[in-house]
Amino acid sequence: MAKICEITGTGSIKGSHIWRSGKAKKKGGIGTHITAITKRRFMPNLQRVKALINGEVRYIRVTANALKKGLVVKAPKRTWKKPEVKA
């Protein structure tokens, strides 16, 4: 399953992890130097939420940011109860 928000379309972003060695000049060293750069990916904070979509309740995967902004209409709580079985 793709790690993409179903409402905003937010996906993963490319970036890099930078290794540095040495002590900063402020702290009494001769300065830091980059020793390696490797690729990495920043993944969106996806949440599985029960939402109302076209009058239908279903699960969707949306980012936490979309939830905070109020872009998702959450499904109403169930009010009915299961019928009791007579013994």
URTAPE-V444532 format. One line per field, one symbol per residue. phi: phi as a letter, one per 30 degrees, with the letter a starting at -180 (. if undefined). psi: psi as a letter, one per 30 degrees, with the letter a starting at -180 (. if undefined). Layout:
phi->???
psi->???
//
This chain:
phi->.dcbddccidbdbdabcccbbjcddecjccjcbdcabbdbbccdddbcbdbdbhibcadbcbdddddddidccdddddcdcdddcdc
psi->kkikkfefgkalkkalkkkkllkkeeggagllkkfkklklkjklikkjkkljjhgkklkljlleeeeefgfkjlklkkfllkkkkk.
//
